[in-house]
């Protein structure tokens, strides 16, 4: 027969295999993806995805093919010694488009917390779920504080550098992680924050700053990040600049607030009180607000 | 007559587009899918890691957040234990360093597909100063006193009994969190959740307070904070959408309402005993609802709304502890007994995919902070010295609104194009600027899947306008009418980001990132004039299933800010603040035979801060952190494995402002003499890991 005749005969067969499920389910997959194999995937049985008791789990339904799609063609190609991927494969560099990968995951997981995925920064950047999550590991790395940071730092390397600055949040030893403040799935909050605003996010751990206070400090009430560099800073505690310059960005009243301080003032007993130690905060320590009746100048 | 070749080609084409080829697979008969080769890890499994550790030196900066605050040995323990049975009941337990103040323990158990209960305990030590000393007695309480025979003076040089009175003070805070979470799935598609947390933070921090600008003291203030949070939620997941609702509450309590102290300096206006307020107890609640609905396959709506309230009702202290003013009546005993700050948050999003590869997203956010604290006339006694004329308190409110529209197009061959517009506006009360709005435009171009190289370039520009600046008139020192507070001021901003990721063969990957952003406040006569950030990151790594795996990275960042000031409305000055950071690191993992593996990790982080005012720069603020860790693993097979970890860390710093000052170094400030951290610490751990299954 001519080449095209062969082609015409094979196409219906190929078309059939491309959309057919296997005949044995996971038993066929485990032959190549079992324990000790180069692409072992059986750690999934230790996770919720591998549950047979949970009617919504993949292994209570179409097993591996619930997520990876019909695998008949993949199995047929492998049996011929060819390399062929299942219809849906996962990962940052997988050939399955991110949107298709995500649709597979969101088919079950588009609930609280993932409702804001569409249009979010990660979705727009085509970062699929499996770029961060490990379904086939006994423990998904993003649930370990340190491994989660390594995952995020793959793309957000500057935040790794920030955690090594002189003043930082307790990220380096895993007491906090990126998800302590951020929800990477939810684009409805600015900067993918857990709460609706920067301040509300900060108040989850720093509720003492919430107030309301009798005497408020306007920038502190509006946005903590006006004065703080939350990922890491050269100026404790996590300040964008040192006092008095930090304060002189907004304050230039007569007398000491407006003076130009320099190295020459370090040995001047009349001036160094405004520069050394905590600068303005030597006296104005209630910078987040004061509830003292005489705290109008944030001294008390 | 059609040739046979063309006929077959036509048939092939028809088959490709035929419904047969495009038809989805019929659901399989999974009853025959025995999963006989599937092995569920039933029963207990896990590992206990235990062994001695030793720290060479004591350094609080080294111990910060880590917990190794004492030289000598400790028993290092880590591990996890997991249980699963045939009925799907599971229990996971893991723990980290229970013998240290940075311990973490977590427990999670339940029934797969039905419910999960989580319990967690976390402790975080935070050390804020080594070498701190203070003459005050009663550290840890709300009353600080000076020892008998204390000699007051106008300056620290005259405090004759200071040296003999100094005692060490531990400037440390310990946070303890107890977390509880419950997830339950009743009749699908409903899900319920409860989260609760008690967080306690206790210790001592520094509070600066004094009299006018004549003198001030760094006081060892007690920290006794407790925050309780509860969050209840329900989720509904349907075929075309989902809905969620939640109610959250947060209660903050402070074990100390105030801090009182004996004035160590010569009292001004007779104020021998002073008192400051500490953070008042407060509470807040939030009710949230949200959801998403897929109107059509290419059209999706989502939104979230919340209302909440924050209250504070702490009884006021008197105007002053100075007997001269103690009879002054307060306008009210507490902040009206009931203060409300109402916040309303809402967000809506429309996602439309009208054509293949093209999507549009429109987003709207609104936030309303409505501070209903009444405005009252007060007569504050400034630093217990003099009573000011009538001063009104300012309960700040604002409304923030954000609109955004973005479009993305995925062209062929891995090209991606994007563009967007946005507007952020904010209306404020009781501030110099009533309304400001910022318009943003951005474009983005990406290229992927070409020789495994992914590139992304994003350019963004923003322009912020503001209503006329009306300087506020405050009692006391007159403000400069030329000052423009940078968060209220008009601003132009630009930003560029370039990212590259390159995945090569043999497990190699490269990534690089460059970014720059500039903010220009050219219309501000005084205040922040400009700020800029420049950053570079580069990383390379090779990971292989066998053999050497290694990585290297380097990062650089520069942050600059120019501030303009004016001395007493006459003499202009400018100051430049510049911070530079360089970090780099290496890591390598090498199998040594069939039982051994070695891992080496090292990094260095350097920072330098410069402040230059009027051509007379301050000394540089320098820090240098270096860490090197070697780990050797020996695995002879189950059940035991062994680990040797050698770590050395060195930290050098020069902080002209906060380090190396004795309590009497500054004439008008009694400090606590905190050292500028410098340390060289080695840690050795020998761990045995028992694995069981």
Interface residues (C-beta under 8 A of the other chain):
Chain A: X2 X4 X5 X7 X8 X11 X12 X15 X16 X18 X19 X20 X21 X22 X23 X24 X25 X26 X27 X30 X31 X34 X35 X38 X42 X45 X46 X48 X50 X51 X52 X53 X54 X55 X56 X57 X59 X61 X62 X63 X65 X70 X72 X93 X110 X111 X112 X115 X116 X118 X119 X124 X125 X126 X138 X154 X155 X157 X158 X160 X161 X164 X165 X166 X170 X172 X173 X174 X175 X176 X187 X188 X189 X190 X196 X197 X200 X203 X204 X205 X207 X208 X209 X210 X211 X212 X213 X214 X215 X216 X218 X219 X221 X222 X223 X226 X234 X235 X236 X240 X241 X242 X245 X248 X249 X250 X251 X252 X253 X254 X255 X256 X257 X258 X259 X260 X261 X262 X263 X264 X266 X269 X272 X273 X274 X275 X276 X277 X278 X279 X281 X282 X283 X284 X285 X286 X290 X291 X292 X293 X294 X295 X296 X297 X299 X300
Chain B: X4 X5 X7 X8 X9 X11 X12 X15 X16 X18 X20 X21 X23 X24 X25 X27 X28 X30 X32 X33 X34 X35 X36 X37 X38 X39 X40 X41 X65 X66 X82 X84 X87 X88 X96 X102 X104 X111 X112 X113 X114 X122 X124 X126 X128 X155 X188 X191 X193 X199 X206 X207 X208 X209 X210 X213 X216 X218 X225 X227 X229 X233 X235 X237 X242 X244 X250 X252 X254 X275 X276 X277 X279 X280 X282 X284 X290 X291 X292 X300 X302 X303 X304 X306 X310 X311 X312 X314 X316 X317 X318 X319 X320 X330 X335 X339 X341 X343 X345 X347 X349 X351 X361 X363 X365 X367 X369 X371 X373 X378 X380 X381 X382 X383 X384 X388 X391 X393 X394 X395 X396 X398 X402 X406 X408 X416 X418 X428 X431 X448 X452 X456 X475 X476 X477 X478 X479 X480 X482 X483 X485 X486 X487 X499 X503 X511 X513 X515 X526 X527 X528 X535 X537 X539 X545 X553 X555 X557 X561 X563 X565 X566 X567 X568 X569 X571 X573 X575 X577 X579 X581 X583 X603 X605 X607 X608 X609 X611 X613 X614 X616 X617 X618 X619 X621 X623 X625 X653 X656 X657 X658 X661 X665 X666 X667 X668 X669 X671
